[in-house]
């Protein structure tokens, strides 16, 4: 019932896309009314028609869009590949918005992207939902820069806290370090100290020790101004 509902529809589309639910994202096209004016939605409708195997209709909508003077090389190269106009894969990745990022992904079989703290939260979520983030089974726990990135992202709610604590479980510590964690964490880099204390929380069955470790872990997060990850 909204007179111009484009902002709402785009919001809903990106919510579903970020959760790897293309089907429900495309269903939001049903909300478009005669007052809805948005190039973003015009482009998304064409993609959805391709995704639904309605190629003839997608081609018609694409031609109509070009007749209006539309000229966006990134979108055109991706859509023309998906339409089968060309077999050449364009490996260019755009993170201008989530839809462009999705097009970058679905048109490239060798898609790789390294997020940063400046990366949009929807793209972080999309990467996680599509298993495009770091593989927990092969993670290099010595890569301090990478671990710090995920810690800061978790603090900003762009990366799963659950995944972060799963990373902490991957660290290997000696028996001596675990037995004297309250002291041995002091000589470790901050990210390894947090991993050691977290593992100590999981291992101890002494309630008082567990509580003290929890308080300590919170302090270690606060010290690096990433308390929200805790």
N, CA, C and O of each residue as an XYZ file, in Angstrom:
920
protein
N       0.809     -1.218      0.000
C       0.000      0.000      0.000
C       0.845      1.272      0.000
O       0.302      2.375     -0.060
N       2.174      1.125      0.067
C       3.028      2.302      0.054
C       3.079      2.900     -1.342
O       3.121      2.183     -2.342
N       3.074      4.246     -1.393
C       3.058      4.909     -2.698
C       4.326      4.612     -3.496
O       4.262      4.297     -4.684
N       5.477      4.714     -2.832
C       6.732      4.348     -3.480
C       7.495      3.450     -2.516
O       8.113      3.926     -1.563
N       7.447      2.160     -2.769
C       7.947      1.179     -1.802
C       9.312      0.605     -2.174
O       9.687     -0.454     -1.670
N      10.057      1.278     -3.040
C      11.318      0.725     -3.523
C      12.328      0.492     -2.394
O      13.028     -0.520     -2.386
N      12.403      1.432     -1.437
C      13.375      1.291     -0.348
C      13.057      0.051      0.496
O      13.957     -0.695      0.882
N      11.777     -0.155      0.774
C      11.355     -1.328      1.545
C      11.674     -2.627      0.803
O      12.195     -3.571      1.397
N      11.363     -2.675     -0.488
C      11.590     -3.890     -1.264
C      13.083     -4.219     -1.327
O      13.477     -5.373     -1.158
N      13.907     -3.204     -1.570
C      15.359     -3.421     -1.633
C      15.878     -3.927     -0.288
O      16.737     -4.807     -0.241
N      15.352     -3.366      0.805
C      15.743     -3.824      2.141
C      15.424     -5.315      2.316
O      16.260     -6.080      2.795
N      14.222     -5.716      1.929
C      13.807     -7.112      2.077
C      14.620     -8.034      1.163
O      14.994     -9.139      1.554
N      14.884     -7.568     -0.044
C      15.692     -8.352     -0.990
C      17.066     -8.623     -0.394
O      17.557     -9.751     -0.447
N      17.686     -7.598      0.170
C      19.040     -7.770      0.701
C      19.044     -8.619      1.969
O      20.022     -9.314      2.247
N      17.960     -8.567      2.738
C      17.851     -9.451      3.898
C      17.866    -10.912      3.452
O      18.581    -11.735      4.024
N      17.073    -11.228      2.428
C      17.014    -12.613      1.947
C      18.280    -13.020      1.203
O      18.785    -14.127      1.391
N      18.796    -12.122      0.352
C      20.025    -12.433     -0.382
C      21.177    -12.708      0.567
O      21.973    -13.619      0.338
N      21.269    -11.920      1.634
C      22.375    -12.083      2.580
C      22.299    -13.422      3.307
O      23.298    -13.901      3.844
N      21.110    -14.024      3.323
C      20.919    -15.332      3.949
C      20.908    -16.461      2.924
O      20.494    -17.581      3.222
N      21.375    -16.150      1.699
C      21.471    -17.138      0.612
C      20.106    -17.702      0.219
O      19.997    -18.854     -0.201
N      19.071    -16.879      0.359
C      17.717    -17.301      0.003
C      17.251    -16.496     -1.211
O      16.484    -15.542     -1.084
N      17.728    -16.898     -2.384
C      17.418    -16.175     -3.622
C      15.935    -16.290     -3.963
O      15.337    -15.338     -4.465
N      15.349    -17.441     -3.696
C      13.932    -17.659     -4.028
C      13.036    -16.636     -3.355
O      12.206    -16.011     -4.014
N      13.192    -16.458     -2.052
C      12.362    -15.486     -1.338
C      12.725    -14.049     -1.683
O      11.870    -13.164     -1.651
N      13.998    -13.815     -2.012
C      14.400    -12.477     -2.445
C      13.658    -12.105     -3.721
O      13.168    -10.984     -3.859
N      13.577    -13.046     -4.646
C      12.895    -12.784     -5.920
C      11.387    -12.623     -5.751
O      10.740    -11.944     -6.549
N      10.829    -13.244     -4.718
C       9.394    -13.097     -4.470
C       9.021    -11.665     -4.121
O       7.866    -11.266     -4.266
N      10.010    -10.884     -3.656
C       9.730     -9.490     -3.289
C       9.371     -8.643     -4.510
O       8.845     -7.540     -4.365
N       9.656     -9.158     -5.719
C       9.246     -8.450     -6.933
C       7.725     -8.308     -7.015
O       7.209     -7.422     -7.696
N       7.021     -9.191     -6.313
C       5.558     -9.142     -6.316
C       5.032     -7.893     -5.624
O       3.873     -7.517     -5.803
N       5.892     -7.247     -4.828
C       5.474     -6.053     -4.098
C       5.564     -4.776     -4.947
O       5.108     -3.713     -4.528
N       6.155     -4.893     -6.138
C       6.311     -3.710     -6.987
C       4.952     -3.248     -7.511
O       4.171     -4.050     -8.021
N       4.675     -1.949     -7.381
C       3.438     -1.395     -7.941
C       3.777     -0.326     -8.979
O       4.950     -0.070     -9.250
N       2.761      0.289     -9.553
C       2.980      1.229    -10.660
C       3.774      2.465    -10.242
O       4.349      3.148    -11.090
N       3.807      2.754     -8.951
C       4.537      3.931     -8.473
C       5.983      3.618     -8.095
O       6.744      4.518     -7.739
N       6.362      2.332     -8.172
C       7.712      1.940     -7.800
C       8.678      2.247     -8.937
O       8.549      1.708    -10.036
N       9.625      3.099     -8.671
C      10.614      3.460     -9.694
C      12.010      3.235     -9.129
O      12.434      3.920     -8.198
N      12.717      2.270     -9.703
C      14.051      1.943     -9.209
C      14.815      1.127    -10.246
O      14.370      0.052    -10.648
N      15.966      1.641    -10.679
C      16.814      0.900    -11.611
C      17.298     -0.387    -10.948
O      17.401     -1.431    -11.593
N      17.595     -0.297     -9.641
C      18.037     -1.473     -8.884
C      17.011     -2.600     -9.039
O      17.375     -3.740     -9.331
N      15.739     -2.280     -8.844
C      14.690     -3.301     -8.924
C      14.455     -3.772    -10.352
O      14.129     -4.938    -10.575
N      14.619     -2.872    -11.322
C      14.503     -3.281    -12.731
C      15.565     -4.326    -13.051
O      15.287     -5.327    -13.712
N      16.772     -4.085    -12.579
C      17.875     -5.027    -12.833
C      17.644     -6.337    -12.088
O      17.877     -7.420    -12.624
N      17.187     -6.223    -10.852
C      16.981     -7.429    -10.051
C      15.887     -8.306    -10.651
O      15.977     -9.533    -10.608
N      14.863     -7.680    -11.207
C      13.779     -8.436    -11.842
C      14.307     -9.256    -13.011
O      13.908    -10.406    -13.196
N      15.205     -8.669    -13.803
C      15.793     -9.383    -14.938
C      16.586    -10.590    -14.437
O      16.482    -11.683    -14.993
N      17.372    -10.384    -13.392
C      18.147    -11.501    -12.840
C      17.232    -12.619    -12.351
O      17.495    -13.796    -12.594
N      16.166    -12.246    -11.668
C      15.243    -13.261    -11.126
C      14.590    -14.072    -12.237
O      14.400    -15.280    -12.095
N      14.249    -13.422    -13.334
C      13.658    -14.141    -14.472
C      14.648    -15.165    -15.023
O      14.256    -16.265    -15.412
N      15.937    -14.799    -15.056
C      16.966    -15.749    -15.498
C      17.075    -16.891    -14.501
O      17.164    -18.057    -14.886
N      17.068    -16.551    -13.226
C      17.165    -17.559    -12.170
C      15.989    -18.533    -12.209
O      16.126    -19.704    -11.854
N      14.831    -18.033    -12.646
C      13.626    -18.857    -12.746
C      13.498    -19.537    -14.113
O      12.469    -20.137    -14.423
N      14.555    -19.437    -14.924
C      14.619    -20.052    -16.257
C      13.621    -19.441    -17.246
O      13.257    -20.078    -18.235
N      13.183    -18.218    -16.981
C      12.285    -17.518    -17.909
C      13.139    -16.619    -18.807
O      13.077    -15.392    -18.730
N      13.933    -17.263    -19.655
C      14.949    -16.567    -20.428
C      14.355    -15.576    -21.428
O      14.842    -14.453    -21.552
N      13.308    -15.985    -22.141
C      12.700    -15.092    -23.139
C      12.180    -13.820    -22.494
O      12.373    -12.726    -23.025
N      11.522    -13.960    -21.350
C      10.985    -12.794    -20.652
C      12.114    -11.917    -20.118
O      12.019    -10.689    -20.130
N      13.179    -12.558    -19.651
C      14.341    -11.809    -19.147
C      14.981    -11.005    -20.274
O      15.361     -9.850    -20.083
N      15.100    -11.624    -21.453
C      15.676    -10.930    -22.610
C      14.835     -9.725    -22.998
O      15.370     -8.666    -23.325
N      13.503     -9.892    -22.960
C      12.600     -8.795    -23.297
C      12.768     -7.638    -22.324
O      12.875     -6.484    -22.741
N      12.791     -7.939    -21.028
C      12.948     -6.899    -20.010
C      14.311     -6.209    -20.119
O      14.429     -5.003    -19.901
N      15.328     -6.989    -20.456
C      16.674     -6.440    -20.619
C      16.714     -5.478    -21.818
O      17.299     -4.398    -21.735
N      16.091     -5.879    -22.919
C      16.051     -5.027    -24.111
C      15.281     -3.736    -23.840
O      15.672     -2.666    -24.304
N      14.193     -3.839    -23.092
C      13.398     -2.647    -22.756
C      14.205     -1.689    -21.888
O      14.122     -0.471    -22.048
N      14.981     -2.246    -20.974
C      15.797     -1.412    -20.091
C      16.860     -0.658    -20.902
O      17.124      0.518    -20.650
N      17.466     -1.350    -21.880
C      18.482     -0.705    -22.708
C      17.861      0.369    -23.602
O      18.486      1.393    -23.878
N      16.639      0.130    -24.049
C      15.958      1.123    -24.883
C      15.689      2.423    -24.139
O      15.539      3.480    -24.753
N      15.627      2.339    -22.805
C      15.424      3.537    -21.977
C      16.725      4.315    -21.786
O      16.744      5.348    -21.117
N      17.822      3.810    -22.382
C      19.106      4.489    -22.263
C      20.013      3.916    -21.200
O      21.068      4.481    -20.913
N      19.609      2.777    -20.600
C      20.417      2.157    -19.559
C      21.761      1.711    -20.128
O      21.814      1.058    -21.171
N      22.843      2.064    -19.440
C      24.183      1.692    -19.894
C      25.100      1.523    -18.686
O      25.760      2.466    -18.249
N      25.124      0.321    -18.168
C      25.964      0.014    -17.001
C      26.774     -1.229    -17.335
O      26.251     -2.343    -17.319
N      28.046     -1.035    -17.637
C      28.876     -2.098    -18.169
C      28.967     -3.315    -17.246
O      28.934     -4.452    -17.716
N      29.082     -3.082    -15.936
C      29.211     -4.218    -15.011
C      27.987     -5.118    -15.095
O      28.114     -6.328    -15.284
N      26.785     -4.524    -14.953
C      25.555     -5.310    -14.990
C      25.395     -5.987    -16.351
O      25.028     -7.160    -16.423
N      25.665     -5.260    -17.412
C      25.479     -5.808    -18.755
C      26.375     -7.012    -19.001
O      25.932     -8.006    -19.576
N      27.634     -6.934    -18.569
C      28.548     -8.059    -18.796
C      28.104     -9.294    -18.020
O      28.202    -10.414    -18.522
N      27.615     -9.092    -16.791
C      27.169    -10.226    -15.970
C      25.888    -10.847    -16.530
O      25.779    -12.067    -16.648
N      24.926     -9.998    -16.872
C      23.644    -10.499    -17.358
C      23.785    -11.158    -18.719
O      23.158    -12.185    -18.977
N      24.602    -10.581    -19.594
C      24.784    -11.175    -20.916
C      25.469    -12.531    -20.823
O      25.229    -13.408    -21.653
N      26.326    -12.707    -19.814
C      26.909    -14.028    -19.586
C      25.843    -15.001    -19.090
O      25.762    -16.133    -19.565
N      25.021    -14.557    -18.129
C      23.974    -15.421    -17.576
C      22.884    -15.737    -18.606
O      22.251    -16.792    -18.546
N      22.672    -14.816    -19.550
C      21.696    -15.043    -20.625
C      22.255    -15.962    -21.710
O      21.505    -16.477    -22.539
N      23.566    -16.163    -21.703
C      24.184    -17.013    -22.709
C      24.616    -16.269    -23.950
O      24.947    -16.887    -24.962
N      24.616    -14.922    -23.886
C      25.053    -14.136    -25.032
C      26.546    -14.314    -25.273
O      27.020    -14.223    -26.406
N      27.278    -14.567    -24.197
C      28.723    -14.735    -24.290
C      29.167    -15.845    -23.345
O      28.551    -16.070    -22.303
N      30.238    -16.534    -23.718
C      30.778    -17.590    -22.869
C      31.944    -17.088    -22.029
O      32.441    -17.800    -21.157
N      32.376    -15.862    -22.294
C      33.502    -15.288    -21.574
C      33.076    -14.840    -20.182
O      32.158    -14.034    -20.037
N      33.738    -15.359    -19.172
C      33.415    -15.010    -17.785
C      34.129    -13.716    -17.402
O      35.341    -13.588    -17.573
N      33.370    -12.775    -16.890
C      33.936    -11.526    -16.396
C      34.215    -11.705    -14.907
O      33.285    -11.821    -14.109
N      35.489    -11.726    -14.531
C      35.863    -11.995    -13.138
C      35.797    -10.772    -12.239
O      36.127    -10.858    -11.057
N      35.377     -9.634    -12.779
C      35.331     -8.420    -11.975
C      34.333     -8.577    -10.828
O      33.221     -9.069    -11.019
N      34.754     -8.148     -9.627
C      33.903     -8.222     -8.439
C      33.529     -6.808     -8.011
O      34.389     -5.939     -7.867
N      32.244     -6.595     -7.813
C      31.764     -5.302     -7.319
C      31.105     -5.505     -5.963
O      30.237     -6.364     -5.808
N      31.526     -4.705     -4.978
C      30.868     -4.739     -3.669
C      30.141     -3.418     -3.418
O      29.948     -3.005     -2.275
N      29.741     -2.768     -4.511
C      28.994     -1.515     -4.440
C      27.700     -1.704     -3.670
O      27.308     -0.843     -2.883
N      27.037     -2.828     -3.897
C      25.846     -3.212     -3.138
C      25.754     -4.731     -3.164
O      26.502     -5.390     -3.887
N      24.848     -5.280     -2.385
C      24.772     -6.738     -2.253
C      24.363     -7.415     -3.555
O      24.855     -8.502     -3.859
N      23.475     -6.798     -4.330
C      23.042     -7.407     -5.582
C      24.211     -7.507     -6.565
O      24.401     -8.548     -7.195
N      24.993     -6.434     -6.700
C      26.175     -6.486     -7.565
C      27.140     -7.570     -7.087
O      27.749     -8.276     -7.891
N      27.266     -7.686     -5.775
C      28.163     -8.693     -5.208
C      27.656    -10.096     -5.530
O      28.440    -10.989     -5.853
N      26.348    -10.281     -5.441
C      25.751    -11.576     -5.771
C      25.988    -11.922     -7.239
O      26.318    -13.063     -7.564
N      25.822    -10.948     -8.121
C      26.081    -11.173     -9.544
C      27.545    -11.560     -9.767
O      27.848    -12.425    -10.590
N      28.437    -10.919     -9.036
C      29.864    -11.242     -9.129
C      30.103    -12.700     -8.759
O      30.929    -13.380     -9.369
N      29.378    -13.167     -7.761
C      29.543    -14.531     -7.263
C      28.973    -15.565     -8.236
O      29.657    -16.522     -8.598
N      27.710    -15.371     -8.664
C      27.040    -16.389     -9.479
C      27.589    -16.471    -10.899
O      27.314    -17.439    -11.609
N      28.353    -15.480    -11.322
C      28.898    -15.495    -12.683
C      30.370    -15.894    -12.712
O      31.027    -15.793    -13.748
N      30.882    -16.347    -11.571
C      32.300    -16.692    -11.488
C      32.479    -17.972    -10.677
O      32.266    -17.980     -9.464
N      32.868    -19.048    -11.348
C      33.037    -20.338    -10.675
C      34.252    -20.369     -9.750
O      34.360    -21.241     -8.888
N      35.164    -19.415     -9.932
C      36.369    -19.360     -9.104
C      36.338    -18.105     -8.229
O      37.344    -17.415     -8.069
N      35.163    -17.828     -7.669
C      34.949    -16.598     -6.904
C      35.721    -16.606     -5.589
O      35.628    -17.552     -4.807
N      36.481    -15.545     -5.357
C      37.208    -15.379     -4.096
C      37.153    -13.917     -3.687
O      37.322    -13.020     -4.512
N      36.916    -13.692     -2.404
C      36.805    -12.311     -1.920
C      37.266    -12.253     -0.473
O      36.836    -13.050      0.361
N      38.137    -11.308     -0.189
C      38.633    -11.113      1.170
C      37.962     -9.874      1.764
O      38.254     -8.756      1.339
N      37.070    -10.054      2.734
C      36.400     -8.895      3.337
C      37.344     -8.097      4.234
O      38.370     -8.606      4.683
N      36.988     -6.861      4.483
C      37.731     -6.008      5.405
C      36.743     -5.437      6.414
O      35.546     -5.715      6.333
N      37.227     -4.649      7.356
C      36.330     -4.035      8.336
C      35.393     -3.028      7.680
O      34.349     -2.694      8.241
N      35.760     -2.544      6.492
C      34.912     -1.592      5.781
C      33.848     -2.282      4.938
O      32.953     -1.627      4.405
N      33.943     -3.600      4.817
C      32.984     -4.352      4.014
C      31.588     -4.270      4.620
O      31.416     -4.412      5.831
N      30.594     -4.040      3.765
C      29.203     -3.924      4.190
C      28.762     -5.153      4.991
O      29.141     -6.280      4.672
N      27.959     -4.922      6.031
C      27.534     -6.027      6.909
C      26.734     -7.089      6.145
O      26.802     -8.273      6.476
N      25.977     -6.669      5.127
C      25.209     -7.644      4.347
C      26.138     -8.550      3.544
O      25.844     -9.730      3.351
N      27.257     -7.999      3.076
C      28.211     -8.809      2.321
C      28.908     -9.798      3.253
O      29.131    -10.948      2.873
N      29.256     -9.367      4.469
C      29.800    -10.297      5.463
C      28.817    -11.456      5.689
O      29.201    -12.625      5.710
N      27.557    -11.099      5.855
C      26.530    -12.106      6.113
C      26.364    -13.030      4.908
O      26.194    -14.239      5.059
N      26.414    -12.448      3.721
C      26.297    -13.224      2.479
C      27.451    -14.222      2.367
O      27.242    -15.389      2.038
N      28.660    -13.754      2.640
C      29.831    -14.623      2.578
C      29.703    -15.795      3.549
O      30.033    -16.934      3.219
N      29.219    -15.493      4.739
C      29.036    -16.537      5.749
C      27.950    -17.521      5.336
O      28.132    -18.732      5.457
N      26.816    -17.007      4.847
C      25.680    -17.857      4.461
C      26.016    -18.766      3.287
O      25.461    -19.859      3.168
N      26.923    -18.321      2.418
C      27.298    -19.097      1.240
C      28.623    -19.845      1.416
O      29.219    -20.315      0.447
N      29.072    -19.944      2.673
C      30.318    -20.664      2.997
C      31.518    -20.142      2.194
O      32.348    -20.915      1.716
N      31.587    -18.819      2.061
C      32.670    -18.199      1.305
C      33.719    -17.571      2.218
O      34.716    -17.021      1.748
N      33.490    -17.656      3.504
C      34.467    -17.136      4.452
C      35.509    -18.200      4.755
O      35.494    -19.285      4.174
N      36.398    -17.883      5.653
C      37.502    -18.765      5.996
C      37.006    -20.155      6.409
O      36.034    -20.274      7.154
N      37.673    -21.197      5.928
C      37.330    -22.571      6.251
C      37.915    -22.918      7.621
O      39.133    -22.921      7.799
N      37.047    -23.206      8.578
C      37.511    -23.467      9.940
C      38.429    -24.683     10.030
O      39.256    -24.780     10.937
N      38.279    -25.607      9.084
C      39.108    -26.813      9.112
C      40.537    -26.555      8.627
O      41.457    -27.308      8.946
N      40.704    -25.492      7.861
C      42.037    -25.222      7.308
C      42.574    -23.860      7.743
O      43.527    -23.351      7.154
N      41.977    -23.279      8.752
C      42.377    -21.949      9.194
C      43.804    -21.939      9.740
O      44.211    -22.854     10.456
N      44.546    -20.908      9.397
C      45.904    -20.734      9.901
C      45.832    -19.884     11.172
O      45.683    -18.664     11.102
N      45.939    -20.530     12.317
C      45.796    -19.810     13.586
C      47.005    -18.933     13.888
O      46.998    -18.173     14.856
N      48.042    -19.036     13.058
C      49.209    -18.171     13.229
C      49.044    -16.858     12.464
O      49.868    -15.951     12.582
N      47.981    -16.771     11.689
C      47.729    -15.552     10.905
C      47.035    -14.523     11.800
O      45.810    -14.402     11.799
N      47.832    -13.799     12.547
C      47.286    -12.855     13.533
C      46.400    -11.799     12.886
O      45.354    -11.440     13.426
N      46.823    -11.306     11.732
C      46.065    -10.263     11.044
C      44.663    -10.748     10.692
O      43.686    -10.020     10.866
N      44.569    -11.983     10.196
C      43.276    -12.549      9.803
C      42.381    -12.778     11.034
O      41.193    -12.456     11.008
N      42.951    -13.328     12.095
C      42.171    -13.583     13.312
C      41.677    -12.266     13.904
O      40.531    -12.171     14.343
N      42.535    -11.261     13.916
C      42.136     -9.945     14.428
C      40.982     -9.363     13.622
O      40.079     -8.738     14.178
N      41.018     -9.574     12.306
C      39.940     -9.087     11.438
C      38.603     -9.710     11.836
O      37.590     -9.017     11.926
N      38.609    -11.023     12.074
C      37.372    -11.715     12.435
C      36.906    -11.332     13.839
O      35.704    -11.285     14.102
N      37.835    -11.063     14.725
C      37.463    -10.606     16.065
C      36.776     -9.246     15.988
O      35.736     -9.033     16.611
N      37.359     -8.336     15.227
C      36.780     -6.996     15.102
C      35.442     -7.037     14.368
O      34.528     -6.276     14.688
N      35.333     -7.923     13.390
C      34.080     -8.068     12.659
C      32.980     -8.618     13.571
O      31.826     -8.200     13.483
N      33.344     -9.550     14.439
C      32.373    -10.094     15.400
C      31.920     -9.009     16.362
O      30.755     -8.968     16.757
N      32.839     -8.132     16.739
C      32.499     -7.029     17.641
C      31.543     -6.040     16.979
O      30.763     -5.369     17.656
N      31.610     -5.955     15.649
C      30.732     -5.055     14.895
C      29.445     -5.754     14.443
O      28.620     -5.171     13.741
N      29.291     -7.040     14.867
C      28.113     -7.841     14.499
C      28.011     -8.097     13.006
O      26.913     -8.292     12.483
N      29.148     -8.099     12.312
C      29.138     -8.451     10.897
C      29.652     -9.875     10.679
O      29.548    -10.416      9.578
N      30.203    -10.473     11.727
C      30.660    -11.858     11.665
C      30.119    -12.594     12.878
O      30.009    -12.024     13.963
N      29.787    -13.849     12.690
C      29.182    -14.649     13.752
C      30.113    -14.840     14.949
O      31.246    -15.298     14.799
N      29.630    -14.487     16.123
C      30.405    -14.710     17.350
C      30.629    -16.209     17.577
O      31.682    -16.627     18.059
N      29.632    -16.996     17.224
C      29.742    -18.452     17.364
C      30.911    -18.976     16.521
O      31.676    -19.833     16.965
N      31.035    -18.443     15.290
C      32.137    -18.860     14.420
C      33.483    -18.431     15.003
O      34.464    -19.173     14.936
N      33.519    -17.237     15.572
C      34.762    -16.748     16.174
C      35.228    -17.684     17.281
O      36.404    -18.043     17.338
N      34.312    -18.080     18.161
C      34.698    -18.957     19.266
C      35.042    -20.365     18.772
O      35.788    -21.091     19.429
N      34.499    -20.746     17.621
C      34.898    -22.019     17.012
C      36.344    -21.944     16.531
O      37.081    -22.928     16.585
N      36.739    -20.754     16.056
C      38.132    -20.553     15.657
C      39.046    -20.712     16.869
O      40.105    -21.333     16.773
N      38.640    -20.154     18.008
C      39.452    -20.253     19.227
C      39.695    -21.716     19.621
O      40.727    -22.036     20.210
N      38.763    -22.584     19.303
C      38.922    -23.996     19.646
C      40.025    -24.670     18.831
O      40.521    -25.731     19.210
N      40.406    -24.052     17.711
C      41.388    -24.653     16.803
C      42.835    -24.479     17.282
O      43.738    -25.156     16.792
N      43.050    -23.579     18.232
C      44.411    -23.321     18.710
C      44.928    -24.515     19.519
O      44.179    -25.149     20.261
N      46.212    -24.805     19.362
C      46.832    -25.891     20.107
C      47.736    -25.307     21.193
O      48.651    -24.535     20.910
N      47.462    -25.689     22.427
C      48.265    -25.218     23.559
C      48.842    -26.424     24.302
O      48.300    -27.528     24.246
N      49.936    -26.186     24.988
C      50.546    -27.274     25.762
C      49.752    -27.506     27.044
O      48.991    -26.643     27.483
N      49.938    -28.667     27.628
C      49.275    -28.990     28.894
C      49.654    -27.961     29.960
O      48.820    -27.539     30.760
N      50.915    -27.571     29.953
C      51.398    -26.607     30.942
C      50.695    -25.251     30.777
O      50.318    -24.615     31.762
N      50.526    -24.823     29.529
C      49.833    -23.553     29.277
C      48.389    -23.614     29.772
O      47.884    -22.648     30.343
N      47.728    -24.749     29.553
C      46.332    -24.893     29.957
C      46.196    -25.006     31.480
O      45.233    -24.511     32.065
N      47.170    -25.662     32.109
C      47.120    -25.816     33.571
C      47.380    -24.500     34.305
O      46.902    -24.285     35.419
N      48.147    -23.630     33.656
C      48.491    -22.351     34.284
C      48.052    -21.184     33.392
O      48.777    -20.206     33.209
N      46.859    -21.322     32.853
C      46.362    -20.336     31.895
C      46.292    -18.928     32.466
O      46.506    -17.954     31.744
N      45.993    -18.812     33.770
C      45.862    -17.487     34.380
C      47.168    -16.709     34.344
O      47.162    -15.482     34.441
N      48.296    -17.418     34.204
C      49.599    -16.766     34.102
C      50.174    -16.859     32.680
O      50.719    -15.885     32.161
N      50.049    -18.020     32.067
C      50.671    -18.231     30.752
C      50.056    -17.375     29.647
O      50.710    -17.122     28.635
N      48.811    -16.923     29.820
C      48.194    -16.083     28.777
C      48.894    -14.731     28.655
O      48.805    -14.076     27.616
N      49.595    -14.311     29.719
C      50.217    -12.986     29.773
C      51.380    -12.833     28.790
O      51.724    -11.715     28.408
N      51.982    -13.944     28.383
C      53.137    -13.866     27.473
C      52.739    -14.167     26.022
O      53.594    -14.243     25.141
N      51.445    -14.337     25.787
C      50.957    -14.647     24.437
C      50.437    -13.387     23.749
O      50.060    -12.428     24.424
N      50.413    -13.375     22.411
C      49.761    -12.282     21.695
C      48.291    -12.221     22.131
O      47.718    -13.258     22.465
N      47.675    -11.054     22.136
C      46.301    -10.916     22.640
C      45.293    -11.915     22.075
O      44.469    -12.446     22.820
N      45.349    -12.180     20.751
C      44.357    -13.094     20.172
C      44.559    -14.524     20.662
O      43.592    -15.260     20.854
N      45.839    -14.923     20.868
C      46.103    -16.260     21.393
C      45.746    -16.349     22.875
O      45.318    -17.398     23.356
N      45.923    -15.247     23.589
C      45.546    -15.220     25.005
C      44.049    -15.447     25.151
O      43.608    -16.178     26.038
N      43.270    -14.819     24.278
C      41.810    -14.997     24.331
C      41.435    -16.450     24.025
O      40.547    -17.019     24.660
N      42.121    -17.038     23.047
C      41.843    -18.432     22.696
C      42.183    -19.368     23.866
O      41.439    -20.306     24.155
N      43.300    -19.107     24.525
C      43.713    -19.944     25.662
C      42.706    -19.852     26.802
O      42.316    -20.869     27.377
N      42.292    -18.651     27.120
C      41.336    -18.482     28.221
C      39.987    -19.092     27.860
O      39.327    -19.681     28.716
N      39.576    -18.959     26.613
C      38.295    -19.561     26.207
C      38.358    -21.088     26.349
O      37.426    -21.709     26.861
N      39.456    -21.681     25.896
C      39.590    -23.132     26.036
C      39.610    -23.543     27.508
O      39.093    -24.597     27.876
N      40.207    -22.705     28.334
C      40.257    -23.000     29.773
C      38.862    -22.978     30.391
O      38.556    -23.765     31.286
N      38.020    -22.065     29.901
C      36.628    -22.004     30.368
C      35.923    -23.319     30.053
O      35.182    -23.858     30.875
N      36.169    -23.824     28.848
C      35.508    -25.058     28.417
C      36.022    -26.286     29.164
O      35.273    -27.231     29.409
N      37.305    -26.264     29.524
C      37.922    -27.456     30.114
C      37.700    -27.609     31.617
O      37.601    -28.728     32.120
N      37.622    -26.491     32.331
C      37.522    -26.611     33.784
C      36.103    -26.968     34.230
O      35.124    -26.494     33.654
N      36.006    -27.793     35.244
C      34.690    -28.118     35.802
C      34.537    -27.494     37.191
O      33.588    -27.785     37.920
N      35.492    -26.629     37.538
C      35.426    -25.895     38.800
C      34.667    -24.596     38.555
O      35.123    -23.753     37.783
N      33.532    -24.424     39.192
C      32.668    -23.266     38.932
C      33.358    -21.936     39.211
O      33.200    -20.976     38.456
N      34.120    -21.884     40.291
C      34.796    -20.628     40.632
C      35.864    -20.273     39.585
O      35.981    -19.120     39.170
N      36.637    -21.284     39.169
C      37.657    -21.054     38.136
C      37.004    -20.633     36.821
O      37.473    -19.722     36.139
N      35.927    -21.309     36.487
C      35.219    -21.001     35.234
C      34.757    -19.545     35.238
O      34.929    -18.826     34.254
N      34.171    -19.122     36.353
C      33.690    -17.744     36.447
C      34.845    -16.745     36.342
O      34.735    -15.728     35.658
N      35.956    -17.047     37.030
C      37.118    -16.151     36.978
C      37.689    -16.051     35.567
O      38.121    -14.980     35.142
N      37.691    -17.166     34.844
C      38.178    -17.155     33.455
C      37.246    -16.342     32.547
O      37.697    -15.637     31.645
N      35.948    -16.456     32.805
C      34.972    -15.695     32.014
C      35.191    -14.195     32.213
O      35.185    -13.422     31.255
N      35.385    -13.799     33.466
C      35.652    -12.382     33.766
C      36.949    -11.936     33.089
O      37.020    -10.842     32.530
N      37.970    -12.790     33.146
C      39.261    -12.480     32.532
C      39.131    -12.344     31.019
O      39.695    -11.425     30.426
N      38.387    -13.258     30.394
C      38.200    -13.197     28.944
C      37.517    -11.898     28.544
O      37.891    -11.266     27.556
N      36.511    -11.506     29.319
C      35.828    -10.240     29.039
C      36.814     -9.069     29.121
O      36.767     -8.155     28.297
N      37.687     -9.100     30.096
C      38.684     -8.033     30.253
C      39.657     -8.007     29.069
O      40.074     -6.935     28.628
N      40.014     -9.181     28.561
C      40.930     -9.250     27.419
C      40.290     -8.662     26.157
O      40.965     -8.035     25.341
N      38.986     -8.874     26.012
C      38.267     -8.267     24.888
C      38.193     -6.756     25.058
O      38.404     -6.004     24.107
N      37.893     -6.322     26.270
C      37.782     -4.880     26.554
C      39.105     -4.165     26.307
O      39.126     -3.028     25.836
N      40.194     -4.829     26.623
C      41.517     -4.221     26.489
C      41.814     -3.840     25.037
O      42.500     -2.850     24.783
N      41.298     -4.626     24.080
C      41.501     -4.336     22.654
C      40.285     -3.674     22.021
O      40.164     -3.614     20.797
N      39.392     -3.182     22.864
C      38.189     -2.444     22.433
C      37.333     -3.269     21.469
O      36.837     -2.755     20.466
N      37.169     -4.557     21.788
C      36.282     -5.421     20.993
C      35.368     -6.207     21.940
O      35.032     -7.364     21.690
N      34.984     -5.552     23.017
C      34.193     -6.220     24.060
C      32.899     -6.818     23.512
O      32.430     -7.843     24.007
N      32.327     -6.186     22.500
C      31.048     -6.681     21.971
C      31.161     -8.081     21.385
O      30.162     -8.791     21.276
N      32.372     -8.483     21.006
C      32.566     -9.856     20.494
C      32.339    -10.867     21.605
O      31.959    -12.009     21.350
N      32.574    -10.438     22.841
C      32.378    -11.308     23.997
C      30.879    -11.512     24.259
O      30.507    -12.218     25.196
